[in-house]
Amino acid sequence: MDSSLAFKAGLAALGGAGVVGGIALSKGTSSNSGEVISKALEKSLMSFTDNTLSEKWNARKTKLGQSRDEDLIPSLKKVKDKAGYTADDIKNWCKENVSGFVDDDEGKKLKNVSSYCTFNVKDKITKTLVTGDWGTTNGKLKTVEDGLLSPSLKAVKIELNKESGADNDALKKWCESTYELMFKGDDDKSFVEASTYCVTA
């Protein structure tokens, strides 16, 4: 596969994974059948009592406002349709629905909880994110052994190392896509790589 196509395919895969945070959904026939959502997402769920998370709940409010109605289960669409709904409305919806099962609504409830009730990768990065010149960070990635990188980040490295026509924003685009993925733990590959290659030091 052409390196540019590989890079674009990698970003597309990241975008698809971001929708459900990388959790495979089924119609009730998986080994997760009967598992409670709060258990399945225990490493990812935001606290309902931590008052320092108000900014993140507000971000979920914004995200819900940008969602497609067809992607929401009826109870969450009801929140979205409420005039002047608040971040607390979303938090309360999350409280009520984390006790559901992973295969409720053919997996759609899990998908919604994953999207609106969990930390994303960006939330958990403690170092300073690159916001200006990506030259230094690009250079860092260019020298890393391929075997240490995920397929999507390896595709970024290949793109950056092209002798001509390289997309110098490839790493920036990868980071922006990865930021939106659901946080699945400190040892999750997406989180580890973003914490290494999307930061200033």
Number of C-alpha atoms within 10 A of each C-alpha: 7 9 17 19 12 18 25 18 15 20 23 15 14 21 18 14 18 21 17 20 24 18 16 12 17 16 13 16 11 12 8 16 15 14 14 19 23 20 14 16 22 14 15 20 23 19 14 15 8 8 8 9 15 14 11 18 23 16 14 21 21 13 12 21 15 10 12 9 15 8 14 17 15 13 12 22 17 13 19 21 12 11 8 8 14 16 18 14 17 21 22 13 17 22 15 10 20 22 13 17 22 29 23 17 15 15 18 19 24 27 24 20 23 27 21 24 26 26 25 25 26 21 14 14 19 9 12 11 17 16 10 8 10 18 11 11 18 21 13 13 22 16 10 12 10 15 8 10 16 14 14 19 24 22 26 31 25 19 26 23 18 13 7 8 10 15 16 16 15 22 24 21 14 24 24 14 20 24 22 20 26 30 28 22 15 14 10 11 13 23 22 14 18 20 23 17 20 26 18 16 12
